Amino acid sequence: MATQTQPASAGTTSHASPRGLFIDGRMVDPGPRELMNIASPGTGATIAQVIEASADDVHRAVLSADAAFRSKEWRDMSVRTRARLVNKLADVMEAHLEELFELETLNNGRPVRETRAQLARVPDLFRYNAGLAIARRDDVIPVEGEYLTYARRLPVGVVANVTPFNHPLLIASRNIAPTLTSGCTTVVKPSEYTPLTTLRLAEIFSEAGLPPGVFNVVTGTGAITGRALSEHPRIRKLVLTGGTDAGRRAGAAAASNFARQTLELGGKTPVVVFDDYDLDQAVNYAAFGAFVGAGQTCVCAARHIVQRSIYDAFVEKLAAKAKAIAVGDPFAAATQMGPVISERQRQRVLDFARIGLEEGARLVAGGRVPPAFDGKPGFYVEPTVFADVDPSMRIFQEEVFGPFTVVTPFDTEEDAVRIANDSPYGLAAAIRTRDVARAHRVADRIEAGIVWINDHHRVDAASPWGGFKLSGIGREFGKESFDAYFDVKAVMVNVGDRPFDWFDMDAAAPRLN
């Protein structure tokens, strides 16, 4: 079984939390509004209360963002001045990282070692986008005739940014960065489970000089707050990271106002392991891909498709690796995997473990609450591995979103690609092989927006991120993301001085338009 670490006193520290919404550059007093309890996954204890924003609260936040977008201060800010401001925000955020590390670990339960590794890179998302803004050039377009035609890119307006619980600050920031740098404004709705670091970031940025209304935060559930935000008529772009069903609902609401959309949705990442790759390294990557963040990532290594000649050895080693992972309090130095976000999410993992057994798959690791935490506070579950999984099984096809992975054998390269593509999702995939030609060949045929060869879960601010099929539309990170925050205006200038009269019937060569 997986080892367990005991709770550390740092993880039980109580944090005063912002209780209000952040609108127009300040925290709004809760007044008589409904409040939601925010729990720490490590203990199950309430650590804060925040407002459940109503449709009226959302309307106020959107109006604030719209007014800021149209204000002379923000609208007329030069590109270089805005880039300097965004770089300043990155510096200020970096200065507050220790505080943000602790608050995010407390709020979403990821081991502090993981949180530090992830959030330390976030300020550079802002710096990268500031660089894109300075380097931007609009096109001059050759057209027929005596015309100078050029394109101007104009920020789209108010952006709704709906973020999930698994990477609260990273995913919020990867969209806040191009929003601010492009000259747009935003209303962010963080997950109802993990709003604390987003609220704190809004305060930090406001204190650093971000104009009021440019960055607003509304807290609440998807059904009330998220819906009101997605369907608001002044939202010009919706950015959402979440489940596919949530993407359908929010996307349909935003589409009613013809808002553009970037949606990063569900995934069931296939990992194809060929027998020429080092077996121990393959297992190490498998454990990392499947269990980092307690498996609560859209690119979780959920389906390991392993060449039959090494299949049995791979299963044995991965099971042993999973059983050795130290599960426990996210603030404890020895912890390697923390809790999942909620009791509901833990029960989902346990339900899929039951489903796997009922379907006839072989449970080789996990599938239960760690004995040290059974009946105790916190939302802990063991790293779970199923072997001998047929692609028709639910545990192969459906996203679990927890520390849960399956292993399936294959015989030929053709089989491996077919099994990998046997999914409604297409966010990410991974390939393990030392054959360079095969690596590129398989990568080209796998239906996914992101493919890692001999790696997993690697991200970079410059590399586009997004999926195929039910995994969403649009791209985050990279130039592709930055460009999607602009509308394009074509300007055509007649630089000739020839006389023109459409109604002169004697004209030798009338124009066609």
C-alpha positions, 0 to 999 in steps of 0.5 A, spaced: 500 500 500 502 507 499 505 510 505 502 515 509 505 521 512 502 524 518 499 531 518 504 537 519 502 543 523 504 548 518 498 545 514 493 547 520 494 554 520 488 558 519 488 563 514 484 570 514 480 570 507 477 575 503 470 575 504 468 579 498 468 580 491 473 584 488 470 589 483 473 596 481 479 595 484 477 593 491 474 588 495 466 588 496 463 588 503 459 581 503 453 585 507 447 580 507 449 576 501 450 568 501 456 566 503 460 559 501 465 555 506 472 554 503 475 547 505 482 545 506 482 538 502 488 536 507 483 537 513 476 538 511 476 544 515 473 550 513 479 556 512 475 561 509 468 564 507 467 567 500 460 570 497 456 566 492 455 572 487 449 573 484 447 575 477 447 582 479 454 582 482 456 579 476 453 584 472 456 590 476 463 586 475 462 586 468 460 593 467 466 595 471 470 591 466 467 594 460 468 601 463 475 600 465 476 598 457 473 604 455 477 609 459 482 613 457 487 611 462 487 604 459 484 605 452 490 610 450 495 607 454 501 605 449 503 598 448 510 599 451 507 603 457 502 597 458 508 592 457 512 595 462 506 595 467 505 587 466 512 586 467 512 590 474 506 586 475 510 580 474 515 582 479 510 584 484 507 577 484 514 574 484 515 578 491 509 575 494 510 567 491 512 565 498 505 567 501 501 564 494 505 558 495 502 557 502 495 559 500 494 555 494 497 549 498 492 550 503 486 551 499 487 546 493 491 540 497 497 539 492 504 538 496 507 544 497 513 541 493 509 541 487 506 548 488 513 551 489 515 548 482 509 550 478 507 557 481 515 559 481 514 559 473 507 563 473 511 570 473 514 569 466 507 568 463 506 575 464 513 577 462 513 573 455 506 576 453 509 583 455 515 581 450 509 579 445 506 586 445 512 589 444 514 585 438 507 585 435 507 588 428 501 589 424 500 586 416 501 591 410 497 587 405 498 587 397 492 588 394 490 589 386 490 596 384 492 603 387 491 601 394 495 601 401 491 596 405 493 594 412 490 590 418 490 593 425 489 589 431 484 591 436 483 588 443 476 585 443 474 588 450 471 584 456 474 577 457 470 572 462 475 567 465 473 561 468 478 557 472 478 550 475 480 548 482 486 543 480 491 549 478 488 555 480 493 561 479 497 558 473 491 557 469 488 564 471 494 567 470 495 564 463 489 567 461 490 574 465 497 575 462 495 576 455 488 579 457 492 585 460 497 585 455 493 585 449 489 591 452 483 587 454 479 587 461 477 581 465 472 578 470 475 572 473 470 566 476 475 561 480 473 555 482 468 555 488 473 550 491 479 554 490 478 562 490 483 564 495 489 565 491 485 569 485 482 574 490 489 575 493 492 576 486 487 581 484 489 585 491 496 584 489 496 587 482 491 593 484 496 595 490 501 595 484 498 600 480 493 596 475 487 601 474 481 599 477 476 595 473 481 592 469 481 585 473 475 583 477 473 577 481 467 574 482 466 568 486 461 562 486 458 556 483 458 555 476 450 554 476 449 561 478 455 565 478 458 562 472 452 562 468 451 569 469 458 571 467 458 566 460 451 569 458 452 576 459 452 580 453 458 585 454 462 579 454 466 579 448 471 573 449 470 566 454 476 563 456 474 556 460 478 550 463 474 545 466 470 539 464 467 538 457 459 538 460 461 545 463 464 547 457 458 545 453 453 549 457 458 555 458 460 555 450 452 555 448 451 561 453 457 565 450 455 563 443 448 566 444 452 573 444 457 571 439 463 571 444 469 568 441 471 562 445 477 558 448 475 552 451 480 547 455 476 541 457 476 534 459 482 529 457 484 521 457 491 522 455 494 516 452 501 514 453 504 509 448 510 505 451 515 501 446 519 496 448 526 500 446 525 505 451 528 504 458 523 500 462 524 504 469 524 511 466 518 509 463 515 507 469 517 513 473 514 518 467 508 513 468 507 515 475 509 522 474 504 523 469 498 519 473 499 522 480 502 529 480 497 533 482 493 527 485 491 525 478 487 532 477 490 534 471 486 534 464 493 531 461 493 526 467 497 519 464 490 516 464 491 510 459 498 507 458 498 503 452 504 498 453 508 493 448 506 486 449 513 484 450 514 489 456 507 489 458 508 484 465 514 487 467 511 494 466 505 493 470 509 490 476 514 496 476 508 501 476 504 497 481 510 497 486 511 505 484 504 507 486 504 503 492 510 506 495 508 513 494 507 517 500 500 520 501 499 525 506 498 532 509 500 537 503 505 541 508 509 535 510 516 535 507 515 527 506 509 528 502 509 525 495 501 526 493 496 530 497 489 529 497 484 530 492 479 536 492 473 534 495 469 528 498 465 528 492 472 527 488 474 522 492 468 518 492 468 518 484 475 515 484 473 510 489 466 509 484 471 508 478 475 503 482 469 499 483 467 499 476 473 497 474 473 491 478 466 489 475 468 490 468 473 485 469 480 489 470 485 487 474 486 492 480 494 492 482 495 498 486 490 502 490 483 503 489 481 505 497 482 510 502 489 510 505 488 506 512 491 511 516 486 516 513 480 512 513 474 515 517 479 521 519 478 528 516 481 530 509 480 527 502 485 522 501 485 516 496 491 511 494 494 512 487 490 506 483 492 502 477 488 497 473 491 492 468 488 488 463 484 493 461 480 493 454 479 499 450 471 498 451 471 499 458 468 505 462 475 506 466 479 506 459 474 511 456 471 516 461 475 521 465 476 520 472 480 526 474 484 523 480 490 518 481 487 513 477 491 510 471 490 503 466 494 499 463 493 496 456 497 491 451 499 492 444 502 488 439 504 493 433 505 500 432 498 500 428 495 497 434 498 502 438 495 508 434 488 505 434 488 504 441 490 511 443 485 514 438 479 510 441 477 516 445 472 522 444 478 526 447 484 529 444 488 534 449 494 530 450 498 524 448 505 521 450 510 517 446 516 513 449 521 510 444 528 511 442 526 510 435 526 517 432 523 516 426 517 512 429 516 517 434 515 522 429 511 518 425 506 516 431 506 523 434 503 525 427 498 520 427 495 521 434 489 525 435 491 530 440 493 537 441 499 536 445 504 530 444 510 529 448 516 524 446 519 521 452 516 526 457 510 528 460 506 534 462 512 539 460 509 546 459 512 553 456 509 560 455 511 559 448 508 553 446 501 552 444 496 548 449 489 546 447 486 540 444 482 536 439 475 533 439 471 533 446 477 536 449 476 543 447 477 549 442 482 554 441 489 555 444 492 557 450 500 559 451 504 562 445 503 567 440 496 563 438 493 565 445 495 572 445 493 573 438 486 571 440 485 577 444 484 581 438 479 583 433 482 585 426 480 591 422 482 592 415 484 599 413 484 600 405 487 607 402 486 609 395 493 612 394 491 614 386 488 620 384 484 618 378 477 621 377 471 616 379 464 616 377 460 609 377 454 612 373 459 614 367 456 610 362 462 611 357 467 609 362 472 604 359 473 599 364 468 600 370 470 597 377 467 591 379 466 593 386 
